[in-house]
Structures are given as structure tokens and as C-alpha cells.
Amino acid sequence: MARKKYEIRERYICSDGSVYHINAHSEREKKRKIAERERQIREKEPVINGSGVRIKDVADDWVDTYRTDASDEYKRNIKSRIRKHILPELGNMTFEEVTTERIQQFLHDLSCKSVSRGKKGKELKKGISDGYIKKIYMDLNFLFDRARKCGYIAQNPVVDASPERGVKQVDRRAATKDEVALLKKAAESDSRFVFFLVMLYCGLRNSEVGRLQGKNIITVKGKPFIDVPGTKTESAPRKVPIPEELMDKLPKCRPDEYIFKPLDGRLTNHKNLDSSAQTRLWKACKRKMNILAGCKMHRNQLVPPFPVADDLTPYCFRHSYATVLHLNKVPMDFRKYLLGHRSIQTTIDVYTHLGLMTADEIADNMAVDDLFKVYE
């Protein structure tokens, strides 16, 4: 039998400043719960009043209410993981019903997820990676720590659980000359694919390209730059030179307008290209690259074998940018800065402290239009 929905769902600020999420069937029950909460505060009793509060009742609201320091895209990613992985397994449970053992079993099941298969046993998707499982663990910890602070539970059961190992990610690589040539041809036939040229020619992360607005295209000493609105690390915000070949292809837009729009006409709550839209865009781009490479088609579907390698991902173009910087003997500190790395060890396994460097110095020292002759 389905649970009866609550008539009242409100946030109440208690006398001690704590937030109490009230779920009640009537005004009378609401007043009774508030009175009981205030009594517990006055008498300094452990405040445990989470009866009936399910995880799915508050998850989205808590992300919006308490993750005020996070960007909209970061919040969307948290909500996506919660809805996709946590709510199907734990969403109908109340906070006090979830034990450390149940959390550990949930994390174990994530690590053991087998390869999903489609028709005729075709492999569709690999398992979940270590990094992704850790993100889900952090999302769980956020929810249950917030439940503890709100008085729904006495202790956070996630603390004593630990994330298990997932599927090891395939090592990323730089794109080959042939793959770069195919990407250029694809971008010539469809301007939407210039998105990936920005990753190739400027080394931006795909999330950074998706947030670019017209105001982020600036000029330093007469040379075009991208003022990158990075958020991944404290080193992510930076100014990166734009080669002339790319500058001619960038869509023109207003300062407050996003440079790259969603791939299709689907209704969204945001104007920029989010991770889901980027996935659809890459799928379309890779399809075009396969067609340009001579892949056969049947009823508008690509027929294997596919000329473009399966392991080619958008991030390969960022690796290509790093490789080009290395081949052109760009100084280590410049490479670290341009890639937005916190540590130069991430780039070349040798840490070098980055001093004060400005976009003016880069404009004076880098012949950016000559860098990519390696692909000619």
C-alpha cells in the first residue's frame, strides 16, 4: 500500500538556529512536532525526530538549500547522481532506517555492477569508475550529515562505510593526426563541432567550454584570448591565447550569451551546454567523423567496422593540446598555467612553483599560430 503524501512540508527555524524540516498531515500535527522539537532543545535532549522523512523527500531541496557555494552545473551533477544511483536503492527509506551495513552493501553493489548488454549480447557500457563511486559516496555523506544536523538521526552511518574499487578508467591519449584532420572537416560541415576545436586549440576542459560566454573572448596586446571561467581547481581560471584559425570559426554572440547552445530543441532549465548535451553533441560529431572516414551506412545507421577508434573521446583533444605544448618546448610554468593544473606534476611529473605570470607575458612569448603546424 502506497504511503499517504504529506499535506504540509515546511522548513522551521528553531530557537537555537537549527533548521527543522517538517512533514505533517495536518496543522495540528505540525504544531505538535514543533512543540516537541523546542522542548527537546530546551532540555538538551538528543533531537531525533526523522520519523517518516524519506531520503527522496528532501534530497533535491537540500542540494539547493545547503550547497550555496557550488555552481549551478555542479548542483545539477549532484542531483543527477542522487537520482540515478541513490534514490532507486535508498530513496524510499527513512534516514533512521539506513544502517552502515546497508550503506556498505550499496557501495559494494556499485563496484560490482556488471557490463550492461543490449540486443544479441552487445556490450553497451562499462562499469562504474573509482572516481565516480567516490563522488556518489560524497553525495551520500552530504545527505546523511545534513540529516544528522537537522536532528533526523543521531549519527551519520556513512562515516563508518568506505567506497570500494570500481572499474579502472582507460588511459586517455592524444588524438592522432588523422583524427584531428577528421575533426576539422566535421567542424567545417557543422559549426556546432567547433566546441571540440576549442578543446584542441586552447586545451580547455569540456565543462569550461560549455560555460564560455561572449564576454570571455578578450584581447591582450591586440591578440585574442579566452578568459577561462574555470572552477575545478584554484588554478583553473586563466587566460589562454586563441589561434587565428580557431578565432575565425568561433560563433559570434553577445557578451552575456553562451557561445555554444544545446544541440537540439529540448526544453532545459539552463542555456549553456551541460554534460548531457555535450554527450549528445560528441555522439553526433563522432558519427560525422566516421562518415567522413568512409564508414558504410545502412538505413541511416553506421555499419561496423567504424574507422574512428572507440577510445577517442573529447578529452583526447585536451591531451593533444598538452602534447603540442611539449613538442614546441613551451616552458614548464607556461604549460602548467595554460592547462589550469594545480601541480605541474600532473603534466610532466615534476613540480615547479608558478610565479606571477600575466596574459601580457604569454602574448609576448608564444607564437600561438605556429604551435599546431605539427598537425599539418
C-alpha positions as CSV (number, residue, x, y, z in Angstrom):
1,M,0.0,0.0,0.0
2,A,1.4,3.4,-1.0
3,R,2.2,5.9,1.7
4,K,-0.1,8.8,2.0
5,K,1.5,12.1,0.9
6,Y,2.1,14.8,3.5
7,E,-0.2,17.8,3.3
8,I,2.4,20.1,4.9
9,R,6.1,20.3,4.0
10,E,7.9,23.3,5.6
11,R,11.2,24.5,6.9
12,Y,11.1,25.8,10.5
13,I,13.9,27.7,12.2
14,C,14.3,26.6,15.7
15,S,15.1,28.7,18.7
16,D,18.7,27.5,18.6
17,G,19.1,28.5,14.9
18,S,18.9,24.9,13.6
19,V,16.6,24.1,10.6
20,Y,13.8,21.6,11.1
21,H,12.1,20.1,8.0
22,I,8.5,19.4,9.0
23,N,6.4,16.8,7.3
24,A,2.9,16.6,8.7
25,H,-0.6,15.6,7.7
26,S,-2.3,18.5,9.4
27,E,-1.7,21.8,11.1
28,R,-2.3,20.1,14.5
29,E,0.5,17.6,13.8
30,K,2.8,20.3,12.6
31,K,2.3,22.3,15.9
32,R,2.8,19.2,17.9
33,K,6.1,18.4,16.2
34,I,7.4,22.0,16.6
35,A,6.5,22.0,20.3
36,E,8.3,18.6,20.8
37,R,11.3,19.9,18.9
38,E,11.5,23.1,21.0
39,R,11.1,21.1,24.2
40,Q,14.0,18.8,23.3
41,I,16.2,21.8,22.6
42,R,15.3,23.4,26.0
43,E,16.0,20.2,27.8
44,K,19.1,19.5,25.7
45,E,17.8,16.0,24.8
46,P,19.1,14.3,21.7
47,V,16.8,15.6,18.9
48,I,15.7,12.6,16.9
49,N,12.5,13.3,15.0
50,G,13.0,11.9,11.5
51,S,10.1,9.6,11.6
52,G,8.5,9.3,8.1
53,V,11.1,11.6,6.4
54,R,12.4,9.7,3.4
55,I,15.6,10.4,1.6
56,K,13.8,11.2,-1.6
57,D,11.6,13.8,0.2
58,V,14.4,16.2,0.9
59,A,17.4,15.3,-1.4
60,D,16.9,17.9,-4.1
61,D,15.8,20.6,-1.7
62,W,18.9,20.1,0.4
63,V,21.3,20.4,-2.5
64,D,19.7,23.7,-3.5
65,T,19.5,25.0,0.1
66,Y,22.8,24.0,1.6
67,R,25.2,23.8,-1.4
68,T,25.1,27.6,-1.9
69,D,28.9,27.7,-2.7
70,A,28.5,25.4,-5.7
71,S,27.9,26.4,-9.3
72,D,24.5,25.5,-11.0
73,E,26.2,22.9,-13.1
74,Y,27.9,21.3,-10.0
75,K,24.5,21.1,-8.3
76,R,22.9,19.6,-11.4
77,N,25.6,16.9,-11.4
78,I,25.0,16.1,-7.7
79,K,21.2,15.8,-8.3
80,S,21.8,13.6,-11.4
81,R,24.0,11.2,-9.4
82,I,21.5,11.1,-6.5
83,R,18.5,10.5,-8.8
84,K,20.3,7.9,-10.9
85,H,22.0,5.9,-8.2
86,I,21.0,6.7,-4.6
87,L,17.2,7.2,-4.9
88,P,16.4,4.0,-6.7
89,E,18.1,2.0,-3.9
90,L,17.6,4.1,-0.8
91,G,15.1,6.8,-1.7
92,N,12.0,5.2,-0.2
93,M,13.8,4.5,3.1
94,T,13.7,6.9,6.0
95,F,17.0,8.2,7.4
96,E,16.8,6.3,10.6
97,E,16.2,3.0,8.7
98,V,19.5,3.2,6.8
99,T,22.4,1.5,8.6
100,T,26.1,1.4,8.0
101,E,25.8,-2.1,6.7
102,R,23.1,-1.0,4.2
103,I,25.3,1.8,3.0
104,Q,28.3,-0.6,2.6
105,Q,26.2,-3.1,0.7
106,F,25.0,-0.2,-1.6
107,L,28.6,0.8,-2.3
108,H,29.6,-2.8,-2.9
109,D,26.8,-3.2,-5.4
110,L,28.0,-0.1,-7.2
111,S,31.5,-1.6,-7.6
112,C,30.2,-4.9,-8.8
113,K,27.8,-3.6,-11.4
114,S,28.4,-5.8,-14.5
115,V,28.7,-4.7,-18.0
116,S,25.2,-3.8,-19.4
117,R,24.3,-5.6,-22.6
118,G,21.8,-4.8,-25.4
119,K,20.3,-7.0,-28.1
120,K,22.3,-10.0,-29.2
121,G,24.6,-9.6,-26.1
122,K,26.2,-6.4,-27.5
123,E,28.3,-4.7,-24.8
124,L,26.9,-1.2,-24.2
125,K,28.6,0.3,-21.2
126,K,31.5,-0.4,-18.9
127,G,31.1,-0.5,-15.1
128,I,31.4,2.5,-12.8
129,S,34.8,4.0,-12.2
130,D,36.6,4.5,-8.9
131,G,36.3,8.3,-9.2
132,Y,32.5,8.2,-9.9
133,I,31.9,5.8,-6.9
134,K,33.8,8.3,-4.7
135,K,31.6,11.1,-5.9
136,I,28.5,9.1,-5.0
137,Y,30.0,8.3,-1.6
138,M,30.5,12.1,-1.0
139,D,26.9,12.7,-2.1
140,L,25.7,10.1,0.5
141,N,27.8,11.7,3.2
142,F,26.4,15.1,2.4
143,L,22.8,13.9,2.7
144,F,23.3,11.9,6.0
145,D,25.5,14.6,7.6
146,R,22.8,17.1,6.8
147,A,20.2,14.7,8.3
148,R,22.3,14.5,11.5
149,K,22.5,18.3,11.7
150,C,18.7,18.6,11.2
151,G,18.1,16.1,14.1
152,Y,16.7,13.2,12.0
153,I,19.5,10.8,13.1
154,A,22.0,10.7,16.0
155,Q,24.9,9.6,13.9
156,N,26.0,9.6,10.3
157,P,26.1,5.9,9.1
158,V,28.2,6.8,6.0
159,V,31.2,7.8,8.1
160,D,32.0,4.1,9.0
161,A,31.4,2.9,5.5
162,S,34.1,3.1,2.7
163,P,33.8,3.3,-1.1
164,E,35.0,0.2,-2.9
165,R,37.1,0.0,-6.1
166,G,35.3,0.3,-9.4
167,V,36.3,-0.2,-13.0
168,K,39.7,1.2,-13.8
169,Q,39.4,4.0,-16.4
170,V,41.0,3.6,-19.7
171,D,44.1,5.7,-20.0
172,R,43.4,8.8,-22.1
173,R,45.6,9.6,-25.1
174,A,46.2,12.4,-27.5
175,A,44.4,12.4,-30.8
176,T,46.2,11.3,-33.9
177,K,46.8,13.5,-37.0
178,D,44.1,11.6,-38.9
179,E,41.6,12.1,-36.1
180,V,42.4,15.8,-35.9
181,A,42.0,16.1,-39.6
182,L,38.6,14.4,-39.4
183,L,37.5,16.7,-36.6
184,K,38.5,19.8,-38.7
185,K,36.4,18.5,-41.6
186,A,33.5,17.7,-39.3
187,A,33.6,21.3,-37.9
188,E,33.7,22.7,-41.4
189,S,30.4,20.9,-42.2
190,D,28.7,21.7,-38.9
191,S,29.7,24.7,-36.8
192,R,28.4,23.1,-33.6
193,F,31.5,20.8,-33.6
194,V,33.8,23.9,-33.2
195,F,33.1,23.1,-29.5
196,F,35.8,20.3,-29.7
197,L,38.2,22.5,-31.7
198,V,38.3,24.8,-28.7
199,M,39.5,21.8,-26.6
200,L,42.1,21.1,-29.3
201,Y,43.4,24.6,-29.9
202,C,43.1,26.0,-26.4
203,G,43.3,23.0,-24.1
204,L,40.1,23.8,-22.2
205,R,38.1,21.1,-20.3
206,N,34.8,20.3,-21.8
207,S,33.0,21.8,-18.8
208,E,34.9,25.0,-19.3
209,V,34.0,25.2,-23.0
210,G,30.3,24.7,-22.1
211,R,30.4,27.7,-19.8
212,L,32.0,30.1,-22.3
213,Q,30.2,33.4,-23.0
214,G,30.9,36.2,-25.4
215,K,32.4,38.2,-22.6
216,N,35.1,35.5,-22.1
217,I,36.7,36.4,-25.5
218,I,39.1,39.2,-24.8
219,T,42.0,40.9,-26.4
220,V,45.5,41.3,-24.8
221,K,48.1,43.4,-26.7
222,G,46.0,43.0,-29.9
223,K,45.8,39.2,-29.6
224,P,42.7,37.2,-28.9
225,F,42.4,35.3,-25.6
226,I,39.9,33.2,-23.8
227,D,39.4,34.3,-20.2
228,V,38.6,30.9,-18.9
229,P,36.0,30.8,-16.1
230,G,37.5,27.6,-14.6
231,T,36.2,26.2,-11.3
232,K,37.8,22.7,-11.0
233,T,40.9,24.0,-9.1
234,E,42.2,27.3,-7.9
235,S,44.5,27.3,-10.9
236,A,41.6,26.7,-13.4
237,P,40.8,30.4,-14.0
238,R,43.3,31.6,-16.6
239,K,43.8,33.4,-19.9
240,V,44.6,31.2,-22.9
241,P,45.6,32.5,-26.4
242,I,43.3,31.7,-29.4
243,P,45.0,30.7,-32.7
244,E,43.8,32.7,-35.7
245,E,42.4,29.5,-37.3
246,L,40.1,28.9,-34.4
247,M,39.1,32.6,-33.9
248,D,37.7,32.7,-37.4
249,K,35.4,29.7,-36.6
250,L,34.1,30.8,-33.1
251,P,30.4,31.7,-33.2
252,K,29.6,35.4,-32.7
253,C,27.4,36.2,-29.8
254,R,26.6,38.9,-27.2
255,P,28.7,39.3,-24.1
256,D,26.1,37.7,-21.8
257,E,25.2,35.0,-24.3
258,Y,26.6,31.4,-24.2
259,I,28.9,30.7,-27.2
260,F,27.7,27.1,-27.6
261,K,24.0,26.3,-27.3
262,P,22.2,22.9,-26.7
263,L,22.4,20.5,-29.6
264,D,18.6,20.2,-30.1
265,G,15.4,21.9,-29.2
266,R,14.8,20.0,-25.9
267,L,13.5,22.2,-23.1
268,T,16.1,22.8,-20.4
269,N,16.4,24.9,-17.3
270,H,19.7,26.4,-18.5
271,K,21.1,28.0,-21.6
272,N,24.6,26.6,-21.8
273,L,25.7,23.2,-22.9
274,D,25.5,20.9,-19.9
275,S,27.2,17.4,-19.6
276,S,24.2,15.6,-21.2
277,A,24.0,18.0,-24.1
278,Q,27.8,17.6,-24.6
279,T,27.4,13.9,-24.7
280,R,24.8,14.2,-27.5
281,L,27.0,16.7,-29.3
282,W,30.0,14.3,-29.2
283,K,27.9,11.4,-30.4
284,A,26.8,13.5,-33.4
285,C,30.4,14.7,-34.1
286,K,31.9,11.2,-33.9
287,R,29.2,9.9,-36.3
288,K,30.1,12.7,-38.8
289,M,33.8,11.8,-38.4
290,N,33.1,8.1,-39.2
291,I,31.1,9.1,-42.2
292,L,33.9,11.3,-43.5
293,A,36.3,8.5,-42.9
294,G,34.3,6.3,-45.3
295,C,32.2,4.2,-42.9
296,K,29.4,2.3,-44.6
297,M,25.7,3.0,-43.8
298,H,22.5,1.1,-43.9
299,R,19.2,2.8,-43.4
300,N,20.9,5.8,-42.0
301,Q,22.8,3.7,-39.4
302,L,26.6,3.2,-39.3
303,V,27.7,-0.3,-40.2
304,P,30.8,-1.7,-38.4
305,P,33.7,-1.7,-38.5
306,F,34.0,2.0,-37.5
307,P,37.1,3.9,-38.9
308,V,37.2,6.2,-35.8
309,A,38.6,4.5,-32.7
310,D,36.2,3.7,-29.9
311,D,38.6,5.2,-27.3
312,L,38.6,8.6,-29.0
313,T,36.9,11.0,-26.5
314,P,36.7,14.8,-26.3
315,Y,39.3,14.8,-23.6
316,C,41.8,13.4,-26.1
317,F,41.9,16.8,-27.7
318,R,42.9,18.4,-24.4
319,H,45.7,15.8,-24.2
320,S,46.7,16.8,-27.8
321,Y,47.0,20.4,-26.7
322,A,49.3,19.4,-23.9
323,T,51.4,17.3,-26.3
324,V,51.7,20.2,-28.8
325,L,52.9,22.4,-26.0
326,H,55.5,19.8,-25.1
327,L,56.7,19.3,-28.7
328,N,57.1,23.0,-29.2
329,K,59.2,23.2,-26.0
330,V,56.8,25.6,-24.3
331,P,58.3,26.4,-20.8
332,M,57.0,24.2,-17.9
333,D,55.4,27.0,-16.0
334,F,53.6,28.2,-19.1
335,R,52.2,24.7,-19.7
336,K,51.0,24.3,-16.1
337,Y,49.3,27.7,-16.4
338,L,47.7,27.1,-19.8
339,L,46.3,23.7,-18.8
340,G,44.9,25.0,-15.5
341,H,46.7,22.4,-13.4
342,R,47.2,22.8,-9.7
343,S,50.5,21.0,-9.9
344,I,52.9,20.7,-12.7
345,Q,53.4,17.1,-11.7
346,T,50.0,16.4,-13.3
347,T,51.5,17.5,-16.6
348,I,55.2,16.3,-16.5
349,D,55.7,14.6,-13.1
350,V,58.0,17.5,-12.0
351,Y,56.5,20.1,-9.7
352,T,57.6,23.7,-10.3
353,H,56.1,26.6,-8.5
354,L,54.3,29.1,-10.8
355,G,55.2,32.7,-10.1
356,L,53.3,35.7,-11.1
357,M,52.6,35.4,-14.8
358,T,50.2,37.6,-16.8
359,A,48.4,37.2,-20.2
360,D,50.8,40.0,-21.4
361,E,53.8,37.7,-20.9
362,I,52.1,34.9,-22.7
363,A,51.2,37.2,-25.6
364,D,54.9,38.3,-25.8
365,N,56.4,34.8,-25.6
366,M,54.1,32.4,-27.5
367,A,53.7,32.3,-31.3
368,V,50.4,30.5,-30.8
369,D,49.5,30.4,-34.6
370,D,52.7,28.3,-35.2
371,L,52.0,25.7,-32.5
372,F,49.7,23.5,-34.4
373,K,51.8,23.1,-37.5
374,V,52.6,19.7,-36.1
375,Y,49.2,18.5,-37.4
376,E,49.8,19.8,-41.0
